[in-house]
Amino acid sequence: MVPVALAAGCTAWNGAQPPQLHFQYVYVLLGFLAYKVAVLDQGYKALKQVTLYAEPAPERPVLPDLPDIDSQI
């Protein structure tokens, strides 16, 4: 939704301003992608900190062997 909103805002700006002040869609897209890279980097760093100090998961329980059904019949 954000790229669509940016493109709509860019179109509205270009329609309301003189031709010297027009935005180029490529620069809006590059700015959006740079923002996304920064957000993903911050999320990775936060997740890395959480997982480094988390308690290790307990081992999976071992179930005993069940008797064979055919041997009871």
GUKOLRO-571595 format. One record per residue: x, y, z of N, C-alpha, C in turn; residue in one letter. Coordinates in steps of 0.2 Angstrom, whole numbers, plus 5000, padded with zeros to 4 digits. Layout:
<pts>
XYZXYZXYZA ...
</pts>
This chain:
<pts>
500449945000500050005000500450065000M 501050065003501450125004501750144997V 501950104992502150124986501550154982P 501050124982500450154979500250224982V 500250234988500150294991500650344989A 501350324989501850374986501750394979L 501550344975501450364968500850404967A 500350394971499750444971499850514973A 500250514978500450584981500950614976G 501350574973501850604968501450634962C 500950594960500550614954500150674956T 499850684962499450744964499950804965A 500550794967501050844968501150874961W 501350824956501550844949500950884946N 500350864947499750894944499650964947G 499850984953499751044957500251094956A 500851074954501451114954501651134947Q 502051184946502251204939502751144937P 502951144930503351084928504051084931P 504251144933504951144936505051104942Q 504451094946504551054952504250984952L 504250954947503950884946504450834949H 504050784953504450734956504550674950F 505050644951505150584946505050524950Q 504650474947504450414951505050374953Y 505550374949506150334950506450354957V 506450414958506750434965506350424971Y 505650424970505250404975505250334976V 505350294971505450214972506050204976L 506650234974507250224977507250244984L 506950304986506850324993506450274997G 505950244994505550194997505950134999F 506350104994506750044994507250055000L 507550115000508150135005507850135012A 507250155012506850155019506750085021Y 506550035016506349965018507049935020K 507549945016508249915018508349935025V 508349995027508450015034508049985039A 507349975038506949945042507049875043V 507249835038507449765038508049755042L 508549805041509149795045509049805052D 508649855054508449865061508149805064Q 507649775060507249715063507749665064G 508249655059508649595060509149605066Y 509349665067509749675073509349665080K 508749685080508349675086508249605087A 508049565081507949495082508549455084L 509149475082509749445083509849455091K 509749515094509849525101509449475105Q 508749475103508349435106508549355106V 508749335100508849265100509549245103T 510049295104510649275107510549265114L 510149305118510049295125509449255127Y 509149225122508549185124508749115127A 508349085131508549015134508448965128E 508948915128508848865123508248825124P 507948805119507348765119507448695122A 506948675126507048605129507048555124P 507348495126507448445121506748415120E 506548385114505948355113505848295117R 505248285120505148225124505148155120P 505448105123505448045120504947995122V 504547975117503947935119504147865119L 503847825124504047755124503747715118P 504047665117503847625111503147595113D 502647595108502047565110501947495107L 501547455111501547385109501247375102P 501347325098501047315092500347295092D 499947325088499247305089499047235087I 499447205082499347145079499547085085D 499947105089500147055094499647045100S 499147095100498647085105498047055103Q 497947045096497347005094497446935094I 
</pts>
